[in-house]
Amino acid sequence: MTVADAPSTHWQAVEALRAADPLIADLLTAEDERRADSLQLLAGENLATPAVLAALAGPLVDKYAEGYPGRRHHTGCAPADTVELLAIDRARELFSAPHANVQPRSATSAVLAAYAALLRPGDAVLAMSLEHGGHLSAGSRANFSGRWFQFHGYGVREEDGLIDLEQVRRLALEHRPKAIVAGGISYPRHLDWAAFREIADEVDAYLIATAGQTAGLVAAGAAPSPVPYADVTVVATHKLLRGPRGGLLLCGDELADRIDRAVFPFCQGGAAMNEVAAKAVALAQAATPGFAEYVHRAVDGARALAAALAAAGAAPLTGGTDTHLVTAEVGSLGLTGVEAERRCAAAGLMLGRCAVPYDPAPPTETSGIRLGTGGCAAQGMGESELGEVGELLGRVLSGAAAEPVRARVRELARAFAGRR
């Protein structure tokens, strides 16, 4: 099956589904129509490529291949073994990593495996606090991390929104964590991986890099790589990489066996081999010049979008962005993050809310918004179009009627539809 075949094959499958289950087929059509009339700015989403979609729908979708290549608990795994070995080799080459595990079903399950490999219940861990941009797996009491480990949170400086490395060092010396987690979901700047490595070495801690948001940037040479510095690096294969929803783990040879045993059999059973195949496709695509061009266009577009938001009075956190992420404060416009999210959705602009450090607003409301330009860039949009998207956002956030903005959003969405 070629990439060109994938879209028509996809819709042939939908038509087959329509005959078997018209209700689900109609809902899939509704989702396709929703996307056609809106712009995807959610930082945690992207558009998978047609080749990735084809791999997901391929014959490995129902293949049970519990275990690892050459050590399966089921027969008939020769093609599956080759697919997984290809995915592993491509991940190692793309990120210059000695070892890769491509089986985690999500970045969060990959984090769980990293913790399982390196920690024991009750161990102290230092990670970015949720209020300052950390993920649920960095100590939320609603998550396994906050229930099993003693998390201590570092944050950003109030004056500029940048990570306070002196605070990180002070907390590390105070709590002597078994691991330091570097990375978050709402931090739009590059991290100083060498500085985190130095602090981890000072307290004899493992360094776990959570690069879910930034792995695509690293692959394209648009961000520094954590791999030479971290003991374990966690990658999300969706988001900017444009692969299937899933995760993978990178580490050195000395931790390879511990990481593999933490994924299987400790954290999960048989891998979803269609997802592994789709990861292999995405990793190969991420090594191409076209992917690098796409990522740099997403970063340029994010900067234009951030500038437009600033002009409308929604100040970008940290003063801007180094990445495809934009976070902005909307409290100065008299809005909560929840209200901003709803206003923008009504105009066809899909984004999310996020916490603003040092803000008193409760986490259910927040005073910030978080956006990503990966989806729009995947459709072919660049600096000019994303600058206009920022202006449209500014109009909606400033109280303009949603429908005129929605009309322009619909025009943009349809003009760039089908370019994934």
C-alpha positions in Angstrom: 0.0 0.0 0.0 1.4 3.4 -0.9 1.0 6.7 0.9 -1.2 7.9 -2.0 -3.5 4.9 -1.5 -4.0 5.5 2.2 -6.8 8.1 2.2 -9.0 6.2 -0.2 -8.3 3.0 1.6 -9.3 4.7 4.8 -12.7 5.7 3.5 -13.3 2.3 1.9 -12.9 0.9 5.4 -15.3 3.5 6.7 -17.9 2.5 4.1 -17.5 -1.1 5.1 -18.1 0.0 8.7 -21.2 1.9 7.6 -22.7 -1.4 6.5 -21.9 -3.1 9.8 -22.4 -0.3 12.2 -24.0 2.9 10.7 -24.1 4.7 14.1 -20.3 4.5 14.6 -19.8 5.3 10.9 -21.9 8.5 11.2 -20.0 9.5 14.3 -16.7 9.2 12.4 -18.1 11.3 9.6 -19.2 13.9 12.2 -15.6 14.0 13.5 -14.3 14.4 10.0 -16.7 17.3 9.4 -15.8 18.9 12.7 -12.2 19.0 11.7 -13.0 20.4 8.3 -14.6 23.5 9.9 -12.2 24.2 12.7 -8.5 24.8 13.3 -6.7 22.4 15.6 -4.5 24.3 18.1 -4.5 21.8 21.0 -0.9 21.3 22.0 -1.4 17.6 22.7 -2.9 16.7 19.3 -1.7 16.6 15.8 -2.7 15.1 12.4 -1.2 11.7 11.8 0.1 11.2 8.3 -1.8 9.0 5.8 1.0 6.4 5.9 0.6 6.2 9.7 -3.1 5.8 9.3 -2.6 3.0 6.9 -0.2 1.2 9.2 -2.7 1.5 12.1 -5.5 -0.1 10.0 -3.2 -2.9 8.7 -3.2 -6.6 9.5 -1.1 -6.2 12.6 -4.1 -4.6 14.3 -5.2 -8.0 15.8 -1.8 -9.7 16.1 -0.9 -10.9 19.6 2.8 -10.6 20.0 3.4 -10.6 23.8 7.1 -10.3 24.7 10.0 -9.1 22.5 11.4 -10.0 19.1 12.7 -13.5 19.2 11.2 -14.1 22.7 7.4 -14.0 22.0 4.8 -16.0 23.9 2.9 -16.6 20.7 3.6 -18.1 17.3 3.4 -16.5 13.9 5.4 -13.4 15.0 8.1 -13.3 12.3 6.7 -10.2 10.5 5.8 -8.6 13.8 9.3 -9.1 15.0 10.8 -7.5 11.9 8.4 -4.5 12.3 9.4 -4.0 15.9 13.1 -4.3 15.2 12.7 -1.7 12.4 11.0 0.6 14.8 13.7 0.2 17.4 16.5 0.8 14.9 14.8 3.9 13.6 14.2 5.3 17.0 17.9 4.7 18.0 19.1 6.3 14.8 16.8 9.3 14.9 17.6 10.2 18.5 21.2 8.8 18.6 20.2 6.5 21.5 21.9 3.2 22.4 18.6 1.5 23.3 14.9 2.0 22.5 11.7 0.4 23.7 8.8 1.1 21.3 6.0 -0.8 23.1 4.5 1.8 25.5 0.9 2.5 24.7 1.3 6.2 25.7 3.9 8.6 27.1 2.3 8.3 30.5 2.7 4.5 30.5 6.3 5.1 29.4 6.8 7.3 32.4 5.3 4.6 34.6 7.8 2.1 33.2 10.7 4.5 33.7 9.7 4.9 37.3 9.2 1.2 37.7 12.7 0.5 36.3 14.5 3.1 38.5 12.4 3.6 41.7 10.7 1.9 44.5 7.5 3.0 46.2 8.2 5.7 48.7 11.3 7.1 46.9 11.7 10.9 46.7 11.4 12.4 43.2 12.0 16.0 42.1 9.8 17.2 39.2 8.2 20.3 37.7 5.2 21.2 39.8 1.8 20.9 38.1 1.0 24.5 38.8 4.1 25.6 36.8 3.6 23.3 33.8 4.3 19.7 35.0 2.3 16.7 33.9 0.0 14.6 36.0 2.6 11.9 36.1 4.9 14.3 38.0 3.2 13.9 41.3 -0.5 14.4 41.0 -2.4 12.7 43.9 -4.9 11.6 41.3 -2.1 9.8 39.4 0.0 6.7 40.3 3.0 9.0 40.7 1.6 11.0 43.5 0.3 7.9 45.3 3.5 5.8 45.1 6.3 8.3 45.4 7.2 11.4 47.4 7.2 14.2 44.9 8.7 17.6 45.4 8.0 20.3 42.9 10.3 22.9 41.4 9.0 25.8 39.4 9.7 28.9 37.4 10.7 32.4 38.4 7.9 34.8 38.9 9.7 37.7 37.1 10.3 35.9 33.8 8.5 32.5 33.9 11.8 30.6 33.2 12.8 27.5 35.2 14.6 28.4 38.4 17.7 26.2 38.2 18.9 27.5 41.5 15.7 26.3 43.1 16.1 23.0 41.4 19.6 22.6 42.9 18.5 23.7 46.4 15.5 21.3 46.4 17.7 18.5 45.2 20.2 19.1 47.9 17.4 19.3 50.5 15.5 16.2 49.5 18.1 14.0 47.9 15.7 12.5 45.4 16.3 9.1 43.7 15.3 10.7 40.4 14.9 14.2 38.9 12.3 14.6 36.2 13.1 17.4 33.6 10.3 18.5 31.3 6.7 19.6 31.3 3.7 20.1 29.1 3.2 23.8 29.3 6.8 25.2 29.1 7.5 26.7 25.7 11.3 27.2 26.1 14.2 24.9 25.6 15.6 23.1 28.7 19.2 23.3 29.8 19.7 19.5 29.9 23.4 19.8 30.9 22.4 21.8 34.0 19.9 19.2 35.0 22.5 16.5 34.5 24.9 18.4 36.7 22.4 18.7 39.5 21.4 15.1 39.2 25.0 14.0 39.5 25.5 16.3 42.5 22.9 14.3 44.5 23.5 10.9 42.8 20.0 10.9 41.2 18.8 9.5 38.0 17.8 12.0 35.4 14.5 11.3 33.5 13.7 13.5 30.6 10.1 13.8 29.6 10.3 15.0 26.0 6.7 14.2 25.0 6.1 17.7 23.6 9.6 18.3 22.2 10.7 15.0 20.6 9.7 16.2 17.2 11.7 19.3 17.7 14.7 17.2 18.6 14.3 14.9 15.6 14.3 18.0 13.3 17.3 19.6 14.9 15.1 22.5 16.2 15.8 21.8 19.9 18.7 20.4 22.0 18.5 16.7 22.6 18.1 15.3 26.2 19.4 11.9 25.2 23.2 12.5 25.8 22.3 13.8 29.3 19.4 11.8 30.6 19.4 8.2 32.0 16.0 7.7 30.4 14.2 9.8 27.9 10.4 9.5 27.5 9.0 10.3 24.0 5.4 10.7 22.8 5.0 9.4 19.3 2.0 11.5 18.5 2.1 15.3 19.0 4.8 16.9 16.8 6.1 13.5 15.6 2.8 13.0 13.8 2.7 9.3 14.6 0.1 7.2 16.4 -0.9 7.9 20.0 1.8 6.1 21.9 5.1 6.4 23.6 8.7 5.1 23.5 11.7 5.0 25.9 15.3 5.8 25.1 18.2 4.9 27.4 21.8 3.6 27.6 22.8 0.0 27.3 23.3 -0.3 31.1 19.6 0.3 31.7 18.2 -1.5 28.7 17.2 -4.7 30.4 15.6 -2.9 33.4 13.6 -0.7 31.0 12.5 -3.6 28.9 11.4 -5.6 31.9 9.6 -2.6 33.3 7.5 -2.2 30.1 6.8 -6.0 29.8 5.9 -7.8 31.9 5.6 -5.3 34.7 3.5 -2.4 33.2 1.7 -4.0 30.2 1.0 -7.2 28.3 1.3 -7.7 24.6 2.2 -4.7 22.5 -0.3 -3.2 20.0 1.7 -4.2 17.0 -0.3 -2.0 14.6 0.8 0.9 16.7 4.4 -0.3 16.7 4.2 -0.4 12.9 2.8 3.1 12.8 5.6 4.3 15.1 8.1 2.8 12.7 6.5 4.7 9.8 6.5 8.0 11.8 10.1 7.6 12.9 11.2 7.1 9.3 9.2 10.1 8.2 10.8 12.2 11.0 14.2 11.6 9.5 13.4 13.3 6.2 14.2 16.9 5.1 10.4 17.5 4.6 9.8 16.8 8.3 12.5 19.2 9.4 11.0 21.9 7.2 7.6 21.2 8.7 8.9 21.5 12.3 10.7 24.7 11.7 7.6 26.1 10.0 5.6 25.2 13.1 8.1 27.0 15.3 8.1 30.1 13.1 4.3 30.0 13.1 4.2 29.8 16.9 6.3 32.9 17.3 4.0 34.8 14.9 1.0 33.5 16.8 2.5 34.6 20.2 3.3 38.1 18.8 -0.3 38.5 17.7 -1.7 37.4 21.0 0.6 39.8 22.8 -0.7 42.6 20.6 -4.2 41.7 21.6 -3.3 41.9 25.3 -2.9 38.1 26.0 0.7 38.2 27.3 2.7 35.1 26.3 4.2 33.3 29.3 8.0 33.5 29.4 7.7 36.4 26.9 7.4 34.1 23.8 8.4 30.7 22.7 11.3 28.6 21.4 9.1 25.8 20.3 5.7 25.0 18.7 4.0 25.7 22.0 2.5 29.0 23.0 1.1 29.7 26.5 -0.6 33.0 27.3 -2.2 34.7 30.2 -5.8 35.8 29.7 -6.7 37.1 33.1 -5.7 40.6 32.1 -8.5 40.4 29.5 -11.0 39.6 32.3 -11.2 36.0 31.3 -10.6 32.7 33.0 -8.9 29.9 31.0 -12.2 28.0 30.9 -14.1 31.0 29.4 -11.3 31.6 26.9 -11.4 28.0 25.8 -15.2 28.1 25.3 -15.1 31.4 23.4 -12.4 30.1 21.0 -14.2 26.8 20.5 -17.4 28.7 19.5 -15.3 30.3 16.8 -13.8 27.0 15.6 -10.4 27.6 17.3 -9.6 24.6 19.4 -7.2 25.2 22.2 -6.8 24.3 25.9 -6.5 26.0 29.2 -3.4 25.9 31.4 -2.3 27.1 34.8 -0.4 30.4 35.1 2.3 30.2 37.7 1.7 32.3 40.9 -1.9 32.9 39.8 -4.6 32.4 42.5 -7.2 31.1 40.0 -8.2 27.5 40.9 -6.9 24.7 38.6 -10.5 24.0 37.3 -10.6 27.5 35.9 -7.0 28.8 35.4 -6.0 32.1 33.9 -4.0 30.8 30.9 -4.3 29.1 27.5 -2.0 26.6 25.8 -1.7 26.3 22.1 0.3 24.2 19.6 1.0 24.9 16.0 1.8 21.3 14.9 -1.7 20.6 13.5 -2.0 23.8 11.4 1.6 23.4 10.2 0.8 19.8 9.2 -1.9 21.2 6.9 0.6 23.5 5.3 0.1 26.7 7.2 3.1 28.9 7.9 4.1 32.1 9.6 1.7 34.3 7.7 -1.4 32.1 8.2 -0.6 31.4 11.9 0.0 35.1 12.5 -3.6 35.7 11.2 -4.8 32.9 13.4 -3.3 34.8 16.3 -5.2 37.9 15.3 -8.4 35.9 15.1 -7.8 34.5 18.6 -7.1 38.0 19.8 -10.4 39.3 18.4 -12.4 36.5 20.1 -10.6 36.9 23.4 -11.3 40.6 23.3 -15.0 40.0 23.0 -15.7 40.1 19.3 -18.7 38.1 18.0 -17.8 34.5 17.3 -19.6 34.0 14.0 -17.6 36.4 11.8 -14.4 34.9 13.2 -15.8 31.4 12.6 -16.5 32.2 9.0 -12.9 33.1 8.4 -11.7 30.1 10.4 -13.9 27.9 8.2 -12.3 29.5 5.1 -8.8 28.8 6.4 -9.6 25.3 7.5 -11.1 24.4 4.1 -8.3 26.1 2.1 -5.8 23.8 3.9 -7.9 20.7 4.2 -6.5 17.5 2.8 -2.9 18.7 2.9 -1.9 16.4 5.7 
